[in-house]
Amino acid sequence: MDKSPVGTPPNQVPPTVVKPTFTPAPPTKTPEPTVAMAVVQSSTADILIPSPTATPKIWDVSFCAEPCNGKNKTYIFPERTTRIYMQWQYENIPPNAHYVRSWSWEGNEWVRYDCNWDGPQTGEDSVILKEPQGLRSGTWEVTIAIEDDLVMRERLFIEGNWDYWAPAGVYYVCHKP
């Protein structure tokens, strides 16, 4: 008889745990810009001149129960929340850069947007996380990676004991219509 451990069946997650004392994740530290060297040729010798290469940066991340307006930011939402609005500022995201935004509940991925960046290099972006049945209670984390480098990680908490779980999967677009 096989006595190997049995994993959690697909599309099921462990039961909800008691609400922890919630503290948002500390802001992701933005790396300092890197410096590339450009070679300039002259009649006597090649000269190396530093040329800055900008690093993608994301800041001023807000989660809101309604469209974010600069005054309604929160990290704690009520049980059975059906929409979470997220807004952030960004700069230096190269056109067509590999972009991955992932939403996870207590380590279990719920949705991932895996695409080539289709927005301008600098600006403000906003998205909505939706679940008509209500998002599962507990700690959620959203991450954004550009060219496989993590540039943003934030957490929020949904109160209560709601345990509905129907992962949305993977979308190969940056912004779901």
C-alpha positions as CSV (number, residue, x, y, z in Angstrom):
1,M,0.0,0.0,0.0
2,D,1.4,3.4,-1.0
3,K,1.8,5.7,2.0
4,S,3.1,8.7,0.2
5,P,1.5,12.1,1.2
6,V,-1.5,13.2,-0.8
7,G,-1.4,16.7,-2.1
8,T,-4.3,19.2,-2.2
9,P,-6.6,18.3,-5.2
10,P,-6.5,20.7,-8.1
11,N,-8.5,23.9,-7.7
12,Q,-8.7,23.5,-3.9
13,V,-6.7,25.2,-1.3
14,P,-6.3,24.7,2.4
15,P,-9.0,26.1,4.7
16,T,-9.0,29.8,5.6
17,V,-6.9,30.6,8.6
18,V,-7.8,33.1,11.4
19,K,-7.3,36.7,10.5
20,P,-3.7,37.7,11.3
21,T,-2.6,41.1,12.5
22,F,-2.2,42.7,9.1
23,T,0.8,44.8,8.1
24,P,1.2,45.8,4.4
25,A,4.4,44.7,2.7
26,P,7.2,47.2,2.9
27,P,7.6,49.0,-0.4
28,T,9.8,47.3,-2.9
29,K,13.2,49.0,-3.0
30,T,13.9,50.4,-6.4
31,P,17.4,49.4,-7.6
32,E,19.7,52.2,-8.6
33,P,20.1,52.8,-12.3
34,T,22.7,50.8,-14.0
35,V,25.4,52.3,-16.1
36,A,26.3,51.0,-19.5
37,M,29.4,51.9,-21.4
38,A,29.3,53.3,-24.9
39,V,32.4,53.1,-27.1
40,V,33.2,56.3,-29.0
41,Q,35.8,56.0,-31.7
42,S,38.3,58.8,-32.3
43,S,41.3,59.1,-34.6
44,T,43.7,58.2,-31.8
45,A,41.9,55.7,-29.5
46,D,38.5,54.3,-28.4
47,I,37.0,56.2,-25.5
48,L,34.5,54.6,-23.1
49,I,31.7,57.0,-22.1
50,P,29.1,56.0,-19.4
51,S,25.5,56.1,-20.7
52,P,22.8,55.6,-18.1
53,T,20.3,52.7,-18.6
54,A,17.1,53.5,-16.7
55,T,15.7,50.8,-14.4
56,P,11.9,50.3,-14.4
57,K,10.3,51.7,-11.3
58,I,6.8,51.4,-9.8
59,W,5.6,53.5,-6.8
60,D,2.6,55.1,-5.1
61,V,0.6,51.8,-5.3
62,S,-3.0,52.2,-4.1
63,F,-5.7,49.6,-3.5
64,C,-9.3,51.0,-3.3
65,A,-12.9,49.7,-2.9
66,E,-13.9,52.3,-5.6
67,P,-11.8,53.9,-8.4
68,C,-8.8,55.3,-6.7
69,N,-8.8,59.1,-6.2
70,G,-5.8,59.7,-4.0
71,K,-7.8,59.8,-0.8
72,N,-9.5,56.3,-0.6
73,K,-6.4,54.0,-0.4
74,T,-6.8,50.9,1.9
75,Y,-5.2,47.6,2.6
76,I,-8.1,45.9,4.3
77,F,-11.4,45.0,2.5
78,P,-14.6,43.5,3.8
79,E,-15.6,39.9,3.4
80,R,-17.0,38.9,-0.1
81,T,-15.4,41.9,-1.8
82,T,-16.1,41.6,-5.5
83,R,-13.8,44.4,-6.9
84,I,-10.5,45.8,-5.9
85,Y,-9.2,48.8,-7.8
86,M,-5.4,49.1,-8.0
87,Q,-3.5,52.2,-9.3
88,W,0.2,53.0,-9.5
89,Q,2.8,55.3,-11.0
90,Y,5.6,53.9,-13.1
91,E,8.6,54.9,-15.3
92,N,11.2,53.4,-17.6
93,I,9.2,50.3,-18.7
94,P,10.6,49.7,-22.2
95,P,8.1,49.1,-25.1
96,N,7.4,45.4,-25.6
97,A,9.2,44.5,-22.3
98,H,8.2,41.1,-20.8
99,Y,5.6,42.1,-18.1
100,V,4.0,39.8,-15.5
101,R,1.4,40.9,-13.0
102,S,0.3,38.2,-10.6
103,W,-2.4,38.1,-7.9
104,S,-2.0,35.3,-5.3
105,W,-4.0,34.3,-2.2
106,E,-1.8,33.1,0.6
107,G,0.8,31.8,-1.9
108,N,-1.7,30.3,-4.4
109,E,-1.8,32.1,-7.7
110,W,-5.3,33.3,-8.7
111,V,-4.6,35.2,-11.9
112,R,-1.5,36.1,-13.9
113,Y,-1.2,38.6,-16.8
114,D,1.8,37.6,-18.9
115,C,2.4,39.8,-21.9
116,N,4.7,42.3,-23.6
117,W,4.2,45.8,-22.2
118,D,1.8,47.7,-24.4
119,G,1.7,51.1,-22.6
120,P,3.9,54.1,-22.6
121,Q,7.3,54.0,-20.9
122,T,6.2,56.4,-18.1
123,G,2.8,57.1,-16.6
124,E,0.0,55.9,-14.4
125,D,-1.8,52.6,-14.7
126,S,-4.9,51.2,-13.1
127,V,-6.6,47.8,-13.1
128,I,-9.5,46.1,-11.4
129,L,-9.4,42.6,-9.8
130,K,-13.0,41.2,-10.1
131,E,-14.7,38.1,-8.8
132,P,-18.6,38.2,-8.9
133,Q,-18.9,35.6,-6.2
134,G,-16.5,37.5,-3.9
135,L,-12.8,37.2,-3.4
136,R,-11.6,34.7,-0.9
137,S,-10.9,36.0,2.7
138,G,-7.3,36.2,3.7
139,T,-4.0,37.8,2.6
140,W,-3.6,38.6,-1.0
141,E,-0.3,39.6,-2.8
142,V,0.2,41.3,-6.1
143,T,3.6,41.4,-7.8
144,I,4.8,43.0,-11.0
145,A,7.9,41.8,-12.8
146,I,9.6,43.5,-15.8
147,E,12.0,41.4,-17.8
148,D,11.9,38.8,-15.0
149,D,13.0,41.4,-12.4
150,L,10.5,41.9,-9.5
151,V,9.8,45.7,-9.4
152,M,6.7,45.7,-7.1
153,R,5.2,43.5,-4.4
154,E,2.2,44.7,-2.3
155,R,-0.2,42.9,0.1
156,L,-3.8,43.5,1.1
157,F,-6.2,41.6,3.4
158,I,-9.9,40.6,2.9
159,E,-11.7,40.1,6.2
160,G,-14.0,37.2,7.1
161,N,-14.2,33.5,6.4
162,W,-15.4,33.5,2.8
163,D,-13.7,30.5,1.1
164,Y,-14.9,30.7,-2.5
165,W,-12.0,29.8,-4.8
166,A,-12.2,29.8,-8.6
167,P,-8.8,30.8,-10.0
168,A,-9.0,33.0,-13.2
169,G,-5.9,31.5,-14.8
170,V,-3.4,33.2,-17.1
171,Y,-4.1,36.0,-19.6
172,Y,-1.6,36.8,-22.3
173,V,-2.6,40.5,-22.4
174,C,-1.4,43.2,-20.1
175,H,-4.9,44.6,-19.5
176,K,-8.0,42.4,-19.5
177,P,-10.8,44.1,-21.5
